Amino acid sequence: MKKINKAKIKINGKKCLINPKMTLKKVITRFKIPLDKVAIELNENIIDKKKLNKIKLNDKDKIEIVHFIGGG
């Protein structure tokens, strides 16, 4: 029986299992997060949204996603 490895990450404090080396773009798409209304932090570093497709996630990565809310 073939063992399937999964990477354990945290998104906004919730544990998730993903395929190893999955891109940040694929994770954002998988969770249906609207890119135009969020800021993304990976391991305490703010991420340029233009680079989401190039960033591969690793075991124990921590992602924080902050949604913008209008107000006055």
Contacts in CASP RR format, 6 or more apart in sequence:
PFRMAT RR
TARGET T0000
AUTHOR 0000-0000-0000
METHOD contacts of the structure
MODEL  1
MKKINKAKIKINGKKCLINPKMTLKKVITRFKIPLDKVAIELNENIIDKK
KLNKIKLNDKDKIEIVHFIGGG
5 20 0 8 1.000
6 17 0 8 1.000
6 18 0 8 1.000
6 19 0 8 1.000
6 20 0 8 1.000
7 17 0 8 1.000
7 18 0 8 1.000
7 19 0 8 1.000
7 20 0 8 1.000
7 21 0 8 1.000
7 22 0 8 1.000
7 57 0 8 1.000
7 58 0 8 1.000
7 59 0 8 1.000
7 61 0 8 1.000
8 15 0 8 1.000
8 16 0 8 1.000
8 17 0 8 1.000
8 59 0 8 1.000
8 60 0 8 1.000
9 15 0 8 1.000
9 16 0 8 1.000
9 17 0 8 1.000
9 18 0 8 1.000
9 27 0 8 1.000
9 57 0 8 1.000
9 59 0 8 1.000
9 60 0 8 1.000
9 61 0 8 1.000
9 62 0 8 1.000
9 63 0 8 1.000
10 16 0 8 1.000
10 61 0 8 1.000
10 62 0 8 1.000
10 63 0 8 1.000
11 27 0 8 1.000
11 31 0 8 1.000
11 63 0 8 1.000
11 64 0 8 1.000
11 65 0 8 1.000
12 63 0 8 1.000
12 64 0 8 1.000
12 65 0 8 1.000
13 62 0 8 1.000
13 64 0 8 1.000
18 27 0 8 1.000
18 57 0 8 1.000
20 58 0 8 1.000
20 59 0 8 1.000
21 56 0 8 1.000
21 57 0 8 1.000
21 58 0 8 1.000
22 56 0 8 1.000
22 57 0 8 1.000
23 52 0 8 1.000
23 53 0 8 1.000
23 54 0 8 1.000
23 55 0 8 1.000
23 56 0 8 1.000
23 57 0 8 1.000
24 40 0 8 1.000
24 42 0 8 1.000
24 47 0 8 1.000
24 52 0 8 1.000
24 53 0 8 1.000
24 55 0 8 1.000
24 56 0 8 1.000
24 57 0 8 1.000
24 63 0 8 1.000
25 52 0 8 1.000
25 53 0 8 1.000
25 55 0 8 1.000
27 57 0 8 1.000
27 63 0 8 1.000
28 35 0 8 1.000
28 40 0 8 1.000
28 52 0 8 1.000
28 65 0 8 1.000
33 65 0 8 1.000
35 49 0 8 1.000
35 52 0 8 1.000
37 67 0 8 1.000
37 68 0 8 1.000
38 65 0 8 1.000
38 66 0 8 1.000
38 67 0 8 1.000
38 68 0 8 1.000
39 46 0 8 1.000
39 65 0 8 1.000
39 66 0 8 1.000
39 68 0 8 1.000
40 46 0 8 1.000
40 47 0 8 1.000
40 49 0 8 1.000
40 52 0 8 1.000
40 63 0 8 1.000
40 64 0 8 1.000
40 65 0 8 1.000
40 66 0 8 1.000
41 47 0 8 1.000
41 63 0 8 1.000
41 64 0 8 1.000
41 65 0 8 1.000
41 66 0 8 1.000
42 55 0 8 1.000
42 57 0 8 1.000
42 61 0 8 1.000
42 62 0 8 1.000
42 63 0 8 1.000
43 61 0 8 1.000
43 62 0 8 1.000
44 62 0 8 1.000
47 55 0 8 1.000
57 63 0 8 1.000
END
